[in-house]
Amino acid sequence: MIKTAINHFLHFHKGGVNILLHIVGFAGLFYSIYELDLILFGIFLIVVEVGHIYNHLVGVERYDFRPKVFFWRVTIFIAVVLTFFLISRYLF
């Protein structure tokens, strides 16, 4: 099960540009959460996803961008992180 998850992750994260954008994007996401800056969070979330779009457009990997496959995972991730962000911003 873990091997399948790792193979699935590596399948969607091919290419040097995609990996670089993910490293920069996730570093920025963690920094924006640390600083509690919602605008930076949004910018770096876009940077992370641009890596997938770049791979798709250049042809490194073709992704299925149908809303039922792609957008639900991203939307759930954004909702969870945004919830923690707002709780830490306004309750503490």
Backbone hydrogen bonds, N-H to C=O, Kabsch-Sander energy under -0.5 kcal/mol:
donor,donor_aa,acceptor,acceptor_aa,energy
5,A,1,M,-2.0
6,I,2,I,-2.5
7,N,3,K,-2.5
8,H,4,T,-2.4
9,F,5,A,-2.4
10,L,6,I,-2.7
11,H,7,N,-2.0
12,F,8,H,-1.4
13,H,9,F,-0.5
13,H,10,L,-0.6
19,I,15,G,-2.1
20,L,16,G,-2.6
21,L,17,V,-2.8
22,H,18,N,-2.1
23,I,19,I,-2.4
24,V,20,L,-2.6
25,G,21,L,-2.7
26,F,22,H,-3.0
27,A,23,I,-2.1
28,G,24,V,-2.4
29,L,25,G,-2.4
30,F,26,F,-2.5
31,Y,27,A,-2.2
32,S,28,G,-2.8
33,I,29,L,-2.1
34,Y,30,F,-2.2
35,E,31,Y,-2.6
36,L,32,S,-0.7
37,D,32,S,-2.4
38,L,36,L,-0.7
41,F,37,D,-1.8
42,G,38,L,-2.1
43,I,39,I,-2.2
44,F,40,L,-2.8
45,L,41,F,-2.0
46,I,42,G,-1.8
47,V,43,I,-1.9
48,V,44,F,-2.0
49,E,45,L,-1.8
50,V,46,I,-2.1
51,G,47,V,-0.9
51,G,48,V,-0.7
52,H,48,V,-0.6
53,I,49,E,-1.8
54,Y,50,V,-3.0
55,N,51,G,-2.1
56,H,52,H,-2.2
57,L,53,I,-2.7
58,V,54,Y,-2.7
59,G,55,N,-1.7
60,V,55,N,-1.2
61,E,55,N,-1.3
63,Y,61,E,-0.6
65,F,63,Y,-0.9
69,V,66,R,-1.5
70,F,66,R,-2.5
72,W,67,P,-1.0
74,V,70,F,-1.6
75,T,71,F,-2.8
76,I,72,W,-2.4
77,F,73,R,-2.3
78,I,74,V,-2.7
79,A,75,T,-2.5
80,V,76,I,-2.4
81,V,77,F,-2.4
82,L,78,I,-2.9
83,T,79,A,-2.1
84,F,80,V,-2.2
85,F,81,V,-2.6
86,L,82,L,-2.8
87,I,83,T,-2.4
88,S,84,F,-2.5
89,R,85,F,-2.0
90,Y,86,L,-2.5
91,L,87,I,-2.0
